[in-house]
Amino acid sequence: MRILLLSILCAWTMFACKKDFMGKTLENEAPETHTVVDTIIRAGDTRFISQIKITWWGDDRDGFVKGFEFSFDGSTWIYTTQQDSLFTLALPAGSDTANFNFSVRAIDNQGLKDQTPASLIYPVKNSPPICSVFIPAGTALFPSKNTSKTFPAFRFYWNASDPDGENNLDHFELFFNDTLAAPYILTSSITQAAFVAKEVLSNSPNCEVYSGTNQKLSIEIKGLKLNSNNVLYVRAVDKVGAKSNASASNTFYCKKPLNKILVVNATSPFTPSKLTLFQSNMQRAGILVFDTLNAFVKNNNNYDELSADYFTQNKVLKFFDKIVWFSDNDSVSLGFAQRSLGDFLANNGRIFMAVNFSPFFYEQSALLDFTPIKELIPDTMGIFRMNNSALMQPLIAGYPILKSTSIISSARPFLKAIDNGSAQFIDVYTGELIVSTTSGPVTWTGPSVVCTKRVDATSNQTNFIFLSMPLERLNGNSNLDSLFKKVLVQELGF
């Protein structure tokens, strides 16, 4: 009997288990997709900017969602596994508003897509770009070079951004002084430019424009005023024509060159007394009209007259064909000169340069390469000096004998450069030098040249005279005006 009951129970259990696996298999159901809201109603200034973040999600009752596809036109779908993204919606050209239909559909683990995607219309309004002219702030150690007084060659920098994305920027509009004038157009990739007057005879010359790579552009800009204050305005324009406010540069005075003669005071720190010395002696020599550039004069940690870069500084000096250059800071002045005089010298400019060397200046410095000097005499025995009332003797007839009025604590002699096919180098002055040693002063009997000149081999014209002594201490014979007349008028043809 027990065996019979057990058999019946097992048979019933097997029948019951078999019945659970019987029936029709359910088909896979498509997932459902959702986005943040169903409708958006915005108009006028309440519309979204064209850069928006959209969030979506999906669920699947009989599996799981493996990804999504989204579309803005209902036909082109883009696959993603993300559930949000930041979109920049490009408005049609010339329109600052548009409606964008966004659709998103979930895809389940078996590849089935939601046949009723979640959709949303985004009313979008373009936002105008933002533009500003860059005006750096200097420090005591690192002064800025914001143009505040310049001859008509200078550079400005600016930047721009667009809330709708950087790709939405189209171009810049530039104006000198008047934003109602016809704009000068630059592409959005150019965020700096140098402006160089094409000529300086008129009071409002056209300016050549050079891009940030110093490539000259084909169209010139108008509106600059010489011997007047000026402002550069820059305005950004996006692809739908929206414009930023016009950003203004600092006000700068643009000076019209008086003639072709320039005095460069490259003392650092700026020393006005030395400028007076040079100006007065030039006037006594009959040179009455000339311009002045105070390279390192500072105001509120800004070099007021220094160009923003060496490219524009070269263009400034190229307005002149004769220069008087002086400084008591060898490395600063010669480094500045070497990088700024290239165009001037290549254009057959003539220059008188007076820069005295410190005992620490390297005798074979590359900063001498553009000068008539080959190298300085090394002060291995002691420091070169000149005593009070010591003489500078000319090696060429017609030059005056000069006498020191005080001890010159650093009086470095040098060797002239080697003659070549384009130039000849001729020594002009030697100095009565001593060498200060630990055991006392010793008369120097070695090479003692302190002034030399370069003469063009073709024209036989002197074009560079270099003096390594401070002229303000060499008027013991009261004849500096004779030196200036000889050097500037008779040799260099001022």
C-alpha positions as CSV (number, residue, x, y, z in Angstrom):
1,M,0.0,0.0,0.0
2,R,2.8,2.4,0.9
3,I,4.5,1.7,-2.4
4,L,1.3,2.5,-4.3
5,L,0.8,5.8,-2.6
6,L,4.4,6.9,-3.2
7,S,4.1,6.1,-6.9
8,I,0.9,8.1,-7.2
9,L,2.5,11.1,-5.4
10,C,5.6,11.1,-7.7
11,A,3.4,10.9,-10.8
12,W,1.4,13.9,-9.6
13,T,4.5,15.9,-8.8
14,M,6.0,15.3,-12.3
15,F,2.7,16.3,-13.9
16,A,2.6,19.5,-11.9
17,C,6.2,20.5,-12.9
18,K,5.5,19.7,-16.5
19,K,2.5,22.0,-16.4
20,D,4.6,25.0,-15.3
21,F,6.7,24.9,-18.5
22,M,3.8,24.6,-20.8
23,G,2.1,27.6,-22.5
24,K,2.9,30.4,-25.1
25,T,6.3,32.3,-24.9
26,L,5.7,36.1,-24.5
27,E,7.3,38.3,-27.2
28,N,9.9,40.9,-26.3
29,E,8.4,44.3,-25.6
30,A,10.0,47.6,-26.7
31,P,11.4,49.8,-24.0
32,E,10.0,53.2,-23.1
33,T,12.0,56.4,-23.3
34,H,11.6,59.6,-21.3
35,T,13.1,63.0,-21.3
36,V,12.9,65.8,-18.7
37,V,9.6,67.4,-19.6
38,D,7.0,67.0,-22.4
39,T,6.6,70.6,-23.5
40,I,8.5,73.9,-23.3
41,I,6.9,77.2,-24.0
42,R,9.3,80.1,-24.2
43,A,9.3,83.3,-26.2
44,G,11.4,86.4,-26.7
45,D,14.2,86.8,-24.2
46,T,13.0,83.8,-22.2
47,R,14.2,81.4,-24.9
48,F,17.1,79.1,-24.2
49,I,20.6,80.1,-25.4
50,S,21.8,77.8,-28.2
51,Q,23.9,75.7,-25.9
52,I,21.7,73.5,-23.8
53,K,22.0,70.3,-21.7
54,I,19.4,67.6,-22.3
55,T,18.8,64.6,-20.1
56,W,16.9,61.4,-20.9
57,W,16.4,57.8,-19.6
58,G,14.6,54.6,-20.5
59,D,13.1,51.4,-18.9
60,D,12.3,47.9,-20.2
61,R,9.9,45.6,-18.4
62,D,11.3,42.4,-19.8
63,G,15.0,43.2,-20.0
64,F,17.3,46.2,-19.8
65,V,18.1,49.3,-21.8
66,K,21.5,49.0,-23.4
67,G,21.6,52.4,-25.2
68,F,19.8,55.3,-26.9
69,E,19.6,57.0,-30.2
70,F,18.8,60.7,-30.6
71,S,17.9,62.9,-33.5
72,F,17.2,66.5,-34.3
73,D,15.5,65.8,-37.7
74,G,13.7,62.5,-37.1
75,S,15.7,60.8,-39.8
76,T,19.4,60.9,-38.8
77,W,19.9,59.0,-35.5
78,I,23.1,59.0,-33.4
79,Y,23.8,56.2,-31.0
80,T,25.0,56.8,-27.4
81,T,25.1,55.0,-24.1
82,Q,25.0,58.3,-22.2
83,Q,21.9,59.7,-20.6
84,D,22.6,63.4,-21.0
85,S,24.7,65.6,-23.3
86,L,25.5,69.3,-23.9
87,F,24.4,70.4,-27.3
88,T,25.2,73.5,-29.3
89,L,22.4,74.2,-31.7
90,A,23.5,76.1,-34.8
91,L,20.9,78.7,-35.7
92,P,20.2,79.4,-39.4
93,A,22.4,82.3,-40.8
94,G,20.7,85.6,-40.3
95,S,18.3,84.4,-37.6
96,D,18.7,84.8,-33.9
97,T,15.8,82.4,-33.0
98,A,14.8,78.9,-34.0
99,N,12.8,75.8,-32.7
100,F,14.7,72.5,-32.5
101,N,12.8,69.2,-32.3
102,F,14.8,66.8,-30.2
103,S,13.9,63.1,-30.2
104,V,15.4,60.2,-28.2
105,R,14.6,56.5,-28.2
106,A,15.8,53.7,-26.0
107,I,17.2,50.4,-27.3
108,D,16.9,47.2,-25.2
109,N,19.3,44.3,-24.8
110,Q,17.8,42.5,-27.8
111,G,18.1,45.5,-30.1
112,L,14.5,46.5,-30.0
113,K,13.9,50.3,-30.3
114,D,11.2,52.3,-28.8
115,Q,8.7,53.0,-31.6
116,T,7.4,56.1,-29.8
117,P,10.5,58.2,-29.0
118,A,10.4,60.9,-26.4
119,S,10.3,64.3,-28.2
120,L,10.7,67.8,-27.1
121,I,10.8,71.2,-29.0
122,Y,13.5,73.5,-27.7
123,P,12.9,77.2,-28.5
124,V,16.4,78.7,-28.9
125,K,17.6,82.2,-29.0
126,N,21.2,83.2,-30.0
127,S,23.3,85.0,-27.5
128,P,25.7,87.8,-28.6
129,P,29.4,87.2,-28.2
130,I,31.7,89.0,-25.6
131,C,34.8,90.8,-26.7
132,S,37.6,92.7,-24.8
133,V,40.8,94.4,-25.7
134,F,43.6,93.0,-23.6
135,I,45.4,95.6,-21.5
136,P,48.0,93.8,-19.3
137,A,48.9,95.1,-15.9
138,G,52.6,95.4,-15.1
139,T,54.5,95.0,-11.8
140,A,57.6,96.7,-10.5
141,L,59.8,93.8,-11.6
142,F,58.0,93.2,-14.9
143,P,56.5,96.4,-16.3
144,S,53.9,96.2,-18.9
145,K,54.2,97.7,-22.4
146,N,50.8,99.3,-23.0
147,T,51.1,101.8,-25.8
148,S,50.4,105.3,-24.5
149,K,52.7,107.4,-26.6
150,T,54.0,106.0,-29.9
151,F,55.0,106.8,-33.4
152,P,52.5,105.2,-35.9
153,A,53.5,101.6,-35.5
154,F,51.9,99.6,-32.6
155,R,50.2,96.4,-31.7
156,F,47.0,95.5,-29.8
157,Y,45.6,92.2,-28.5
158,W,42.0,91.2,-27.8
159,N,40.0,88.1,-27.0
160,A,36.4,87.0,-27.5
161,S,34.0,84.3,-26.3
162,D,30.5,83.2,-27.3
163,P,28.0,81.6,-24.9
164,D,26.8,79.5,-27.9
165,G,30.2,78.0,-28.4
166,E,33.5,79.2,-29.9
167,N,32.6,77.9,-33.3
168,N,29.8,80.4,-33.4
169,L,32.2,83.3,-33.6
170,D,32.6,84.6,-37.2
171,H,34.7,87.7,-37.4
172,F,35.9,90.9,-35.7
173,E,35.1,94.5,-36.5
174,L,37.9,97.1,-35.8
175,F,37.6,100.9,-35.7
176,F,40.0,103.7,-35.0
177,N,38.2,106.3,-32.9
178,D,34.7,106.0,-34.5
179,T,32.5,102.9,-34.2
180,L,30.0,104.4,-36.7
181,A,32.6,104.3,-39.5
182,A,32.9,101.4,-41.9
183,P,34.5,98.5,-39.9
184,Y,37.7,96.8,-40.7
185,I,37.0,93.1,-40.8
186,L,39.3,90.4,-39.4
187,T,38.5,86.7,-39.2
188,S,37.8,85.2,-35.8
189,S,41.1,83.4,-35.8
190,I,43.1,86.7,-35.6
191,T,43.2,88.1,-32.0
192,Q,46.1,90.5,-32.4
193,A,47.4,92.8,-35.0
194,A,50.2,95.3,-35.7
195,F,49.3,98.6,-37.3
196,V,51.9,100.5,-39.3
197,A,51.2,103.9,-41.0
198,K,51.9,103.5,-44.7
199,E,53.2,107.0,-44.9
200,V,53.5,109.9,-42.4
201,L,53.0,113.0,-44.5
202,S,49.3,113.2,-43.9
203,N,47.7,113.7,-40.6
204,S,45.4,110.6,-41.0
205,P,47.3,108.0,-42.9
206,N,46.1,104.5,-43.9
207,C,47.7,101.8,-41.8
208,E,49.1,98.4,-43.0
209,V,47.8,95.6,-40.9
210,Y,49.9,92.6,-39.8
211,S,48.4,89.5,-38.3
212,G,49.7,87.8,-35.2
213,T,52.2,85.9,-37.4
214,N,53.4,89.3,-38.8
215,Q,52.0,88.5,-42.2
216,K,50.9,91.7,-43.9
217,L,47.2,91.6,-44.9
218,S,45.9,92.9,-48.2
219,I,43.5,95.5,-46.9
220,E,44.6,98.7,-45.0
221,I,42.7,100.2,-42.1
222,K,41.7,103.9,-42.0
223,G,40.9,106.3,-39.2
224,L,44.2,106.8,-37.3
225,K,45.0,110.4,-36.4
226,L,48.6,111.7,-36.0
227,N,49.6,114.2,-33.3
228,S,46.4,113.2,-31.6
229,N,44.9,110.8,-29.0
230,N,43.5,107.6,-30.5
231,V,41.4,104.6,-29.4
232,L,41.1,101.2,-31.1
233,Y,37.7,99.6,-30.8
234,V,37.1,95.9,-31.4
235,R,33.7,94.2,-31.7
236,A,33.0,90.5,-32.2
237,V,30.3,89.2,-34.5
238,D,28.9,85.7,-34.5
239,K,27.6,83.6,-37.4
240,V,24.0,84.9,-37.1
241,G,25.2,88.5,-37.1
242,A,24.9,89.2,-33.4
243,K,27.5,91.7,-32.2
244,S,29.3,92.2,-28.9
245,N,29.7,95.6,-27.4
246,A,32.7,97.5,-28.8
247,S,35.7,97.1,-26.4
248,A,38.1,100.0,-26.3
249,S,41.8,100.0,-26.0
250,N,43.6,102.4,-23.7
251,T,43.9,105.9,-25.1
252,F,47.2,106.4,-26.9
253,Y,48.9,109.5,-28.4
254,C,50.2,108.8,-31.9
255,K,53.1,111.1,-32.8
256,K,53.9,112.2,-36.3
257,P,57.7,112.1,-36.9
258,L,59.1,115.6,-37.2
259,N,61.9,114.5,-39.6
260,K,64.2,111.5,-40.1
261,I,66.3,112.1,-37.0
262,L,65.7,110.3,-33.7
263,V,67.3,110.4,-30.3
264,V,66.9,107.2,-28.3
265,N,67.4,107.5,-24.6
266,A,67.9,103.8,-23.6
267,T,69.1,104.5,-20.0
268,S,67.6,102.0,-17.6
269,P,66.4,103.3,-15.3
270,F,65.4,106.3,-17.3
271,T,67.8,109.3,-16.8
272,P,66.5,112.6,-18.1
273,S,69.7,114.5,-17.5
274,K,71.6,112.5,-20.1
275,L,68.9,113.3,-22.6
276,T,69.4,117.0,-21.9
277,L,73.2,116.6,-22.5
278,F,72.7,115.0,-25.9
279,Q,69.9,117.3,-27.0
280,S,71.8,120.5,-26.1
281,N,75.0,119.4,-27.9
282,M,73.1,118.4,-31.0
283,Q,71.5,121.8,-31.1
284,R,75.0,123.5,-30.7
285,A,76.1,121.3,-33.6
286,G,73.3,122.8,-35.7
287,I,70.8,119.9,-35.5
288,L,67.7,121.7,-34.3
289,V,64.8,119.4,-35.3
290,F,64.6,115.8,-34.1
291,D,62.4,113.4,-32.4
292,T,63.0,111.6,-29.0
293,L,62.2,108.1,-27.8
294,N,62.5,107.5,-24.1
295,A,62.6,103.7,-24.3
296,F,62.5,102.8,-20.6
297,V,60.5,105.7,-19.0
298,K,57.9,104.2,-16.7
299,N,54.6,105.3,-15.4
300,N,52.6,103.1,-13.0
301,N,54.7,100.0,-13.8
302,N,54.2,100.6,-17.6
303,Y,56.7,101.5,-20.2
304,D,54.9,104.4,-21.8
305,E,56.9,104.7,-25.0
306,L,58.2,101.2,-25.6
307,S,56.5,99.1,-28.3
308,A,54.6,96.0,-27.4
309,D,57.0,93.7,-29.3
310,Y,60.2,93.9,-31.4
311,F,58.3,93.6,-34.7
312,T,56.6,96.9,-34.1
313,Q,59.7,98.4,-32.5
314,N,61.5,97.7,-35.7
315,K,58.7,99.4,-37.7
316,V,59.0,102.5,-35.4
317,L,62.7,102.9,-35.9
318,K,62.4,102.4,-39.6
319,F,60.5,105.7,-39.8
320,F,64.0,107.3,-39.3
321,D,67.2,107.1,-41.2
322,K,69.5,108.7,-38.6
323,I,69.6,107.8,-34.9
324,V,71.6,108.9,-31.8
325,W,71.4,106.1,-29.2
326,F,72.9,106.3,-25.7
327,S,72.7,104.2,-22.5
328,D,74.6,103.3,-19.3
329,N,73.0,99.8,-19.1
330,D,75.0,97.6,-21.5
331,S,73.0,94.3,-21.6
332,V,69.5,95.9,-21.5
333,S,70.3,98.6,-24.1
334,L,72.3,96.3,-26.5
335,G,69.7,93.5,-26.3
336,F,67.0,96.0,-27.0
337,A,69.0,97.6,-29.9
338,Q,70.0,94.3,-31.5
339,R,66.3,93.2,-31.7
340,S,65.0,96.6,-32.7
341,L,67.4,98.0,-35.3
342,G,67.3,95.3,-37.9
343,D,65.0,97.1,-40.3
344,F,66.7,100.4,-39.7
345,L,70.2,99.1,-40.5
346,A,69.0,97.1,-43.5
347,N,67.5,100.3,-44.8
348,N,70.9,102.0,-44.8
349,G,70.3,103.8,-41.5
350,R,73.1,105.7,-39.9
351,I,73.7,105.6,-36.1
352,F,75.9,107.0,-33.4
353,M,75.7,104.8,-30.3
354,A,77.3,105.6,-26.9
355,V,77.1,102.7,-24.4
356,N,79.6,102.2,-21.6
357,F,80.4,98.6,-20.5
358,S,80.4,97.3,-17.0
359,P,83.3,95.1,-15.8
360,F,80.8,92.2,-15.8
361,F,79.8,92.4,-19.5
362,Y,81.1,89.3,-21.3
363,E,83.8,90.3,-23.8
364,Q,82.6,88.0,-26.6
365,S,78.9,88.6,-26.1
366,A,76.6,87.9,-29.0
367,L,75.0,91.3,-28.2
368,L,78.0,92.9,-30.0
369,D,77.3,91.1,-33.3
370,F,75.5,94.0,-34.9
371,T,78.0,96.7,-33.8
372,P,81.5,97.6,-35.2
373,I,83.0,95.8,-32.2
374,K,84.6,92.3,-32.5
375,E,85.1,91.8,-28.8
376,L,86.0,93.6,-25.6
377,I,89.5,93.4,-24.1
378,P,89.2,91.0,-21.1
379,D,90.0,92.7,-17.8
380,T,92.0,89.8,-16.4
381,M,94.5,92.0,-14.7
382,G,91.9,94.2,-13.0
383,I,89.1,96.7,-13.7
384,F,89.7,99.2,-16.5
385,R,89.3,102.8,-15.4
386,M,90.0,106.3,-16.5
387,N,91.4,108.9,-14.1
388,N,90.1,112.5,-13.7
389,S,91.6,114.7,-16.5
390,A,92.7,111.7,-18.5
391,L,92.6,112.2,-22.3
392,M,90.9,110.5,-25.2
393,Q,93.1,110.9,-28.2
394,P,91.7,110.9,-31.7
395,L,93.2,108.6,-34.3
396,I,91.5,110.5,-37.2
397,A,92.2,114.1,-38.1
398,G,89.4,116.5,-37.3
399,Y,88.2,114.8,-34.1
400,P,88.7,116.9,-30.9
401,I,90.8,115.7,-28.0
402,L,88.5,114.9,-25.1
403,K,89.3,115.1,-21.4
404,S,87.5,113.4,-18.5
405,T,85.9,115.5,-15.8
406,S,85.9,112.8,-13.1
407,I,87.0,109.2,-12.6
408,I,85.3,106.8,-15.0
409,S,84.9,103.6,-13.0
410,S,84.5,101.3,-16.0
411,A,86.2,102.1,-19.3
412,R,86.3,98.9,-21.3
413,P,88.5,99.0,-24.5
414,F,87.8,96.7,-27.4
415,L,88.9,95.4,-30.8
416,K,87.2,96.5,-33.9
417,A,85.3,94.1,-36.2
418,I,87.1,92.5,-39.1
419,D,86.8,94.1,-42.5
420,N,84.6,92.3,-45.0
421,G,83.3,92.8,-48.5
422,S,80.5,95.1,-47.4
423,A,82.2,97.2,-44.7
424,Q,85.5,98.5,-43.4
425,F,86.1,99.2,-39.7
426,I,88.3,102.1,-38.5
427,D,89.3,103.0,-35.0
428,V,88.5,106.6,-33.9
429,Y,89.7,107.1,-30.3
430,T,92.0,105.6,-27.8
431,G,91.8,106.3,-24.1
432,E,94.4,106.9,-21.3
433,L,93.4,103.9,-19.2
434,I,94.5,102.4,-16.0
435,V,93.9,99.0,-14.5
436,S,92.8,99.0,-10.8
437,T,94.4,96.0,-9.1
438,T,94.5,94.9,-5.5
439,S,98.0,96.4,-5.3
440,G,96.9,99.8,-6.8
441,P,96.4,101.4,-10.1
442,V,98.6,100.4,-13.1
443,T,98.9,102.2,-16.4
444,W,97.4,100.1,-19.2
445,T,99.7,99.6,-22.2
446,G,97.6,97.2,-24.2
447,P,94.9,97.8,-26.8
448,S,93.0,100.9,-25.7
449,V,90.5,101.7,-28.4
450,V,87.2,103.1,-27.0
451,C,85.6,104.3,-30.2
452,T,85.4,102.9,-33.7
453,K,83.3,103.2,-36.9
454,R,81.9,101.2,-39.7
455,V,82.2,102.5,-43.3
456,D,80.1,101.1,-46.2
457,A,82.5,99.6,-48.7
458,T,80.5,100.7,-51.7
459,S,79.5,104.3,-50.9
460,N,82.5,105.0,-48.5
461,Q,79.8,106.5,-46.2
462,T,80.2,106.1,-42.4
463,N,77.1,104.4,-41.1
464,F,77.9,103.3,-37.5
465,I,80.0,105.0,-34.8
466,F,80.3,103.3,-31.4
467,L,81.7,104.9,-28.3
468,S,82.1,102.9,-25.1
469,M,82.5,105.9,-22.8
470,P,80.0,108.1,-20.9
471,L,80.0,111.4,-22.8
472,E,78.7,113.3,-19.7
473,R,82.1,112.8,-18.2
474,L,84.2,113.8,-21.2
475,N,83.7,117.6,-21.5
476,G,86.9,118.6,-19.7
477,N,88.0,120.6,-22.7
478,S,84.4,122.1,-23.2
479,N,84.4,120.7,-26.8
480,L,81.6,118.1,-26.8
481,D,79.7,120.2,-29.3
482,S,82.7,119.8,-31.6
483,L,82.6,116.1,-31.2
484,F,78.9,116.1,-32.0
485,K,79.4,118.2,-35.1
486,K,82.2,115.9,-36.3
487,V,80.4,112.7,-35.6
488,L,76.8,113.6,-36.6
489,V,77.2,116.2,-39.3
490,Q,80.5,115.5,-41.0
491,E,80.7,111.7,-40.6
492,L,77.0,110.5,-40.5
493,G,75.5,113.3,-42.5
494,F,72.8,114.4,-40.1
